[in-house]
Amino acid sequence: MSIEMVTAIGAFLVGIGSVISALLLNRKTTALLEYRLGEVEKKLDEHNGYASRFAETSDSIGKIKTDIAVIKTKLEFISEK
């Protein structure tokens, strides 16, 4: 076997090893990204839950303001008598 043939076989084996290594690394990276994306989605869902709670709180505050205005009006009416 000539030196050129040994070099070519060696280069081919190194190339195959590099491709396999890249594929394994890509698979691991993809799994990590999918996991982290899932965690971000969970946090986003939790955050959206807080947003709906704030909307409910805003509605409640509006009702409280209306009730206070009604009470204030009634008190002014009573004090005028």
C-alpha positions in Angstrom: 0.0 0.0 0.0 1.4 3.4 -1.0 1.7 6.4 1.3 -0.9 8.2 -0.7 -3.4 5.4 -0.2 -2.8 5.4 3.6 -3.1 9.1 3.7 -6.4 9.0 1.8 -7.8 6.2 4.0 -6.7 8.2 7.1 -8.3 11.4 5.8 -11.5 9.5 5.0 -11.7 8.0 8.5 -11.0 11.3 10.1 -13.7 12.9 7.9 -16.2 10.1 8.9 -15.3 10.7 12.6 -15.9 14.4 12.2 -19.3 13.9 10.6 -20.4 11.5 13.3 -19.1 13.8 16.0 -21.0 16.8 14.4 -24.2 14.8 14.2 -24.0 13.7 17.9 -23.3 17.2 19.0 -26.1 18.6 16.9 -28.5 16.0 18.4 -27.4 17.0 21.9 -27.7 20.7 21.2 -31.2 20.2 19.7 -32.4 18.3 22.8 -31.0 21.1 25.0 -32.7 23.8 23.0 -36.1 21.9 23.0 -35.8 21.5 26.8 -35.0 25.2 27.3 -37.8 26.3 24.9 -40.2 24.1 27.0 -39.1 25.9 30.2 -39.6 29.3 28.5 -43.1 28.3 27.4 -44.0 27.3 31.0 -42.8 30.6 32.3 -44.7 32.4 29.6 -47.9 30.6 30.5 -47.4 31.5 34.1 -46.8 35.1 33.1 -50.0 35.2 31.0 -51.9 33.9 34.1 -50.7 36.9 36.0 -51.8 39.2 33.2 -55.4 37.9 33.5 -55.2 38.3 37.2 -54.2 42.0 36.8 -57.1 42.5 34.4 -59.5 41.0 37.0 -57.9 43.3 39.6 -58.4 46.3 37.4 -62.1 45.5 37.0 -62.5 45.1 40.7 -60.8 48.5 41.4 -63.3 50.0 38.9 -66.2 48.6 40.8 -64.8 49.8 44.1 -64.4 53.3 42.7 -68.0 53.2 41.6 -69.2 52.0 45.0 -67.2 54.8 46.7 -68.7 57.4 44.4 -72.2 56.2 45.2 -71.5 56.2 49.0 -70.0 59.7 48.7 -73.1 60.9 46.9 -75.4 59.4 49.5 -73.4 60.9 52.3 -73.5 64.4 50.7 -77.2 64.0 50.3 -77.7 63.0 53.9 -75.4 65.9 55.1 -77.5 68.4 53.2 -80.6 67.6 55.1 
